[in-house]
């Protein structure tokens, strides 16, 4: 075994064997791991910021679509179906292409007028849910609050 080691060292010193030693490879792996940790730490808060920005943009989009719908259809209640499919008055052109869905970060809904328990709202008002933070489930959630602008998205994670 010692003879093999000396032979390989001699061949390497003579330039007959190219490659890296195990120690050199381990050092490179450690340095890459440290760099990856720094990048992950630096970008850690980005996903929360993007969820807030997406919530604000989706809320603004739906609010604008609701305003246009109300202006064009003054005697028709705003509904999700009306926003998605349009009305005969506008040639069944949709006001929004799809309902925004970004669970588990947030969920939007149109109120029915009863509101969540202890949180009565006007009918057909845009509502947003950001609770429980990071675990919003639009199918079972009852904790919606009226959407009143970008400030309604504070707390989205």
N, C-alpha and C positions, 0 to 999 in steps of 0.2 A: 504494500500500500504506500509506503514511504517512497519507494522507487517510482511509483506512478505519479505521485505528487511532484517529485523532483523533475520527472520527465515533462509533465505538463507545465511546470513553472519555467523550465528551460525553453520549451517550445513557445510559450507566451512571450518570454523575454526576447526571443529571436524573431518575433513577429509572425510566427507560423499560425498562431491561434488568435482570432479576433473575438471579442465579446466582452461582456461585463461580468464582474464578480458578483456574488450574492449580496455582499455588503453594498456595492454600488447600486444595485437594483432596489434594495431595501431603503436606502437613503432617498432615492428618487420617489418611491412610493410614499414615504413620510412627508416629503416636501409637497407633493401633490395633495396629500390629505390635508395638510395645513392650509394650503391655498383654497381648497374646496370649502373648508370650514369658514374661512374668512369671507368667501363669496356668499355662502349660504347665510351667514350672520348679517352681512350687509344687505341682502335682498329679503330678509325675513319679514319686514314690514310692508313690502310692496304688495303682497296679495291682499292685505286688508285695505290698502288704499285703492286698489283696483275694484274691490267689491263696493266700496263707498261710491266711487265714480260711476260704476255701472248702475247702482241704485238711483243715483241722482239723474243720470241720463234716461233710464227707463221711466222714472217718475215724470220727468219733463216731457218725454215723448207721449205718454198716455194722457197727461194733463192737456197737452196741445191738441191731441186727437179728440179728447172729450169736448174741449171748447169749440172746435170746428164742427163736431157732431151737433152740439147744442145750437150753434148758429144756423146750421143748415136744416135742422129738424126740430123746430121750436116746440112742437106739440108731442114729441116722442121721447120717452124715457131713455136715458143712456144705459145700454146694456153691453155686456161683453160681446154677445153675438152681434149686436149692432155695430160695434167698433170693428169687429173682425170681418163681418160680411157686408157691411154697408146697408143702405135702405133702397127702396125702389125710387125714392126722390133723387138719389145721387147715382142711379144706375147700378146699384149693388157693388159699388167700389168700396173696398175696405179702407178704414181710417188708420188701422195699424195692420201690419202683415201677420204678426203673431203676438200672443200674450207673453210678456216677459216672464221668464222663469229662471231664477238664480238661487234655488234652494241648494244648500242650507243657509245661504247668506241672508236672503230676504225674500218676501213674496208680496205681490200686489193683488188686490181684489177690489171689486165694486161693492159698496155696502148695500144691504137690503133695507136699511132703515132702522133695524133693531140694534145693530152694532154688537160688539162683543159684550159680555156681561159687565155691567158697570161702565160701559163705554158707548153710550147711545150716539148714533151718527145720523145724518140726513140720508135719505135714500139716494142711491146712485152716486155716492161720493167715493172718490178714490181713497183707498186705504192701503197702508203698508204694514207689514209685520217684520220686525227684526229680532223678535224674542221667541224662543231662547237663542241667545247670540251664538252664531256658528252652527246651530242645529235646527233651523226653521224647517218645518214640514208643512207645506201648504195644504195638504189633504186633511190634516187633523188639527191644525192650529186655529185657535179662537182669539188670539191676542193681537188684533189689528188696531191700528190707530189711524186717524185721518192723515192723509198725505197733504202737507201744507207747504211743500217746497223742499229744497235740498237739505234743510235742517232736519227733516224727518228721517234722513238716512244716517244721522249721527249714531254711532254705536254698532254699525254693521261690521261684522268681522268675517 
